Amino acid sequence: MQTTPDQVTRYEQHGHGATPWLAVPILLVLSALMVLGGTLVFYLTGDHYEQRMTRVWDGAGLTPAGSVTQYEQGGLVLPLLDFRQQVSVELPVGTLSTEHYDTLEFHVSGQGRIRFELAWSDATAPGNIRSIWLPPIAEGTQTIDLGNEPVWRGTIGDLFLLMRGPVTETMILHKIRLQPVEPSAGRLLQQMWREWTAFEGWRTHSINFIVGGSRAPLISPVPASAAWVALSMVLYALWVLFRRQPFHLAPLAVIFLAGWLALDIRWQADLLRQLQMTHSQFAGKDYHEKRLASPDRDLYRFAEQVKNHLPPDPARLFLVPPSNRQEHYYLRTRLHYLLLPHNVGSVWDRPPAPEHTRAGDHLLVLRPHPRVSFDHSTGRLHWDQSRELAVERLMAHPTGDLYRVR
């Protein structure tokens, strides 16, 4: 028995055999609204937003520059200062948008009173330094409103707390909290959009890992896209069951590709912006000019000065960083590369034993080195109390000193 054209038409009008392409964009929009709505509800209820955004610095983890560090009762003992002295404490933030924060809270113990100056650099213009004089801080927990300060604007790159004398009473700084503004739906949507479209730029880890916008977003683009795709697929399955339509794999593939393309478009936009920056920074320059235009230009200049004091043929050079800790890793490894083709050894944080050196070897001791000192009168390097080495200093520089073994 053959099927007539009228039967085929009636079959298709009831949705049988027709791929529901019109439902796909509707389901994608609906699921996107549901993901955004769920995120808003999560951050607008309870204290999730405050817990997610609050920055906390424990006094025991802070180190003042230019002062002896002491800790008591789990906090930082603020140094005593006369009217000519000043001490700064860095508050690590990475980058921070001031529009998301409006309250600074101090927890201090002690009988005195102290005034802090809050200073920061603008991440978009590092040479632009702004500051706010804070009201006097006494014992207990005190809250300071930053929202009404005209200069509390922009994106912070580095944040510091400055203390100026006189400070005559011993006080202990236990904790500092930077608290976020009260969230609203509109503010949260704006924040999420800025975080997802933030320019990441090349970083030292970019060859292996791409963050995808802001480093600490309210919701990362990858989980958001995954939830969007998964929810769209669930809605499609429910739609098919409700309409009693045949199940097709093609709409699922389109939904998956939509999530993939959303992430890829964001990534491609980041690459295009990076391409424009790289072109403006390096296009038309020779190798030396490119090195001077790079972020490590100062280190390159230092390495070139060191090379000018070394023999033309590859020499044996011991690179001695202040330590082998992570904070000196980049300096040590980058200088190792920039000093090639010389035979550089850089795995020690102190000079080699005298019996392992020979006349004509070179040592590059990076500053400030806590264990190595040079005696001008005897021409000897001293370290580890009993170790010494006869050397000639070839170059003195704020980054490090170059010596030749005699």
N, C-alpha and C positions, 0 to 999 in steps of 0.2 A: 504494500500500500504506500503510495507516494504522498508526501507532504505538500499541500497546496500553498501558494504564496500568501493567501489570507491567514493561514495557520501560523506561518513564520512571523508575519507582522504582529499578530496577537501575542505570540510567544515573546517577542522583543519588547512590546509595549508593557508587558507585565514584569519587565526587568530581567527575564531569564536569558542568560547568555550574553548580556551586555556588560562590559567592564565599567564600573562606576567611577569614571574619571572625574566627574563633577564633584563627587563627594571628597576626593583627596585634598584639594586646597581648602575646603571648608573644615575638614578634620584637622588639618595642619594649623589653621588659624585658631580653632577652638582649643586644641591641645596647648598651643603657645600661650594663650590667655590663661589656661589652667595652671601651667607651670609658673608663670609670672604671678598669678593670684596666690598660689600656694606659697611662693617665696615671700610675698608681701605679708600674708597672714602670719607666717612664721616669725618674721622680724618685728611685726607690729604688736604681737601678743607676748606677754611675759617680759623678761629682760634679756632675750636672745641678742638683740642689737647691741645693748650695752656690753654684754659679755664678749661679743665678737669684736667690737671696735675699741674698747677701753685699752689704753696703753698704761702699763704699770712698770715702774722702776723701783726695785728694792734698794735701800741704802747700802746694803752689804754688797751689792753688785756694781756700785759706782766708784770711780777712781778720780779724785781731783787732780788736775794738772798743776804742777809747780808747788806741791805741798806733800808733806809726809802723810801717808794714809793710815788711819786708825779706824778700827771697827769695834763697837761695843753694843751689847743688847740687840744684836741682829741688825744694826744700822751703821751709818757712816758718821763718825765723829767730825763735826765741822771744825776746821782749824781756827785757832785764834789769830786775828789779824790786826795790825795797826792801820792807821788811816792811809798809809801809802801802799798797802798790799792788796792784791787781787788774786782770786783763785777761780778757776773755771771747772765745771763738771759737764762732760758730754752726756746727753740723753739719747741713746741710739734710737733712731726712728725709721731708717731707710728713707722713704719719702712719705709725706703726710700732708693731706689737704686740710687747711685750717677751717674750711666751711663745714667740716664734719665734726668739729670739736669746739666746745665753748666753755669748759670748766676745768680748772686746774686745782688739784687737791693735794695738800701737804700733811704729812703726819710727822710731827717733831716732838721730841722730849728735851727738857732742860729748862733752866730758869731765865735764860736771856731772851732777847728778841733779835731778829736778823731780817735784813732786806735782801731779796734776790733780784737780779735783773735777768729776765728771760730773753735770750738772743737766738736768732736763727738766720740761716742763709736761704735765699730764694732758690729753689731747685732749677728754675728756668733761667736765672741770672745769678750764678754762684757768688759773684762779687758784691751782690746787693745784700747787705746785712741790716736786719731790723731788730729792734729790741723794745721791751716793755719793762718799766720799773714796777715791781709787784709791791703790794702793801706789806708792812712789817709782819713777820711770822713769829708767833709765840708758841708755847707748849700746847700740844693737843692737835686736833685735826681742823684745818682751816681750808675753806673753799674760796677760790678766786674766780670771778666771772671774766672770761676773756672775750665774750661775744660782743661787748660794746666797745672794745678797743679798735680804733680806726686802722691801726697798722696790722692787726691780726687778720691778714688776708694772704691769699696765694698758696703755693705749694712749698712745703718746708723740705730742704735738703739735709741740713744739719741743725740740731737743736742743742743749745747749751744753757746752763744755769751759771750765772756769774755771781760771785760773792766779793764784796768790797768791804775793807775795814772802815771803822774799827769794829772788831768782834772781840769782846772781852769775857764773855760767858761761854762755858762749854755747853754745846747743844748737839743732839744726835738726830740725824735725818733718817727716819725709818722707811718712808715710802712716799712716792710721788705718783699720782694718778691723773692722767689726762682723759677726761670723760667726754663722750659724744653728745651731740645735740639730740633733742627729742625727735624721733623719726616720724615721718609722715609718708603716705603712699607716693605723693609726687616726688618728695626728696629721695626716697629709695629708688624709684624708677630712674631718676636722673643719675644717681650714683651708680646703679648697675650699668646704664648706658655708657657712662664715662669710663668705668672699669673695663668693659668689654672692648671699647674702641681706643683704649690708651695705647700709645706707641711704646712698644717694648724696647726696640733697638737691640743692637748687638751687645751681648755680654760675654764674659769668659766662658759661660756654660752653654752658649747658644748653639755650638756645634753639636751638642748632644741632647739639649732639652729646650723646648720653647714653652714659656709660661702661658702666653696667649692673653695679652693685655696686662692689667694690674697684677702685681705679685700676690696680693691677698684680697681677692674680690669677695663680695657677699655670696655670690655663687659663681663658680668657675664656668666658662663657656662650654667646656667638654662635658661635665655632668649635666649642665642645663640642656645641651643638645641631645645627650643620651636620653634624658627624661622626656624631652619633646618627642623624639622619635618613638620611644617605647609607648608613650601615652597615645600617640597618633595611631600606632598599630593596634593597640587595644580598642580604641574607639572604632577603627575600621572593622575589626572583628565583630564588635557588638552591633555595628550598623548592618553588616551582612546578615547576622543572625536575626535581627529585628525585621529586616526587609525580606528575609528568606531568599536571599540571592546566592548564586554560586560563588564560592570563594576563589579569588584570583591572586596569584603571587605578584603580578605586575604592579598593582598599587603599593604593595609593601616595598618593592624595590624603589619606587618613586619616593616614598616617604623616607627610606634610608638615605637615598641620594640627596634629598633636601637637607637633612641634618649634616651630611658630609660636606655639601657645598657651602652651607652657612659657615662652618668652621674654616673651610678653605678660602672663602672670600675674605674673611677677617685676616687670615694669614697672608694672602696675596696683597691686601691693602697695606699691611705692615711692611712687606718686602718692597713694595713700590715706594713707600715713604723712605725706607732705608736706602734704596737705590738713589733717590734724589739727594739725600744727605751725603752719601758716599761720593757721588759725582761732584757735588759742590765742594767737598773737602779735599779730594785727591785728583780730580781730572786735570790733565795737562801738566802734572808735576813729575819731575824725575825722582829717582829713588830717595835721594837725600832730602828733597823737599817734602816727599810723602812722609818720611820718618819725622820730620819737624812739624808736620800737620797732624800727626797721630796723637792719641791721648797720652802716651808715655814719652812725649817729646823730651821732657826734662831728664828722664832716665837715659834716653838715647844720647843726649848731649853729654851726660856724665860718662857713659861708656866710650864715646868718641874721645873725650879728654884722657881717659885711662889708656886707650889704645895709642894715643900720641906719645905716651911715656913708655910704651913697651917696644921691644925689638920688632923689626919688620917681619921676621920669621916667627912662626907660632912658638910662643913661650909657655912655660909651665906656670900657671897662675892658680893660687889658692884663694877662693872667694869665701870670706868669713862673715856670715850674717850675725846679727845680735842674738838670734836663737833659731832653732829649727821648728818653732811653733808655726801654726797656720798663718798668723798675722804677718810673718816675714816670708811666706812661701812664694808669693808672686814676685816680690823684689828679688829674691835669690834666683828663681828660675828664669825670670826675664833678663836679668843681667847676664846670667850664664849664656843665654842665646845671643844677646847683643855683643858679647865679648868674643864670639867665635870669629875667626878660626883658631884662636889661641886655645891651648890645652887647659881647660878650666875644670877645677874640682870644687864642688860647692855643697858637699854633704856634711860638712862639719860646722859647728857653731863656735869653734875656737881654732887658733893656728895649729898646724901639725907639729908633732914632736920634733925637736931640733934634729934628731938622728934620721928623720924622714925627709929632710930638706937638703938642698945643696946650693952652693954659691950660684947666684944668677936666677934663682927662683923668685917669684913675685907673690906678694900677699896683698889682697884688697880687703881691708877691714871696714865693714860698714858701720856707720854711726847710728845711734849711740850704742856702743858695745859695753855691756856691764862688766865684762871680765878682762878686757884687754886694755892696756895702757902703754904709752910710748914715753921713754925717758930720753929727752933731748940731749942731756949731758953725756950719757953713755952710748946713745944710739942703739938702744935695746928695747924690744917688745917684752912686756911682762904679762903673764896670765896664770891663773890657778896658783897664785902665791909663790910657787917655787920654779915655775917655768919661765924661760927667757930665751930670746933669739936676737943675735946681732943683725941689724938691718940698716938700710939707708932709706929715708923717706923721700919718695920721688914726687908725691902730690898730696896736698891736703885740700879736702873739699867737704862742704856740709853733709854730703851723702856718705862719704867714706874716704879713707886714706890708703894710698898705694905705697908699698914698701918693696925693696929688693933685698934679698938675703945676701949678706956679705960673706 
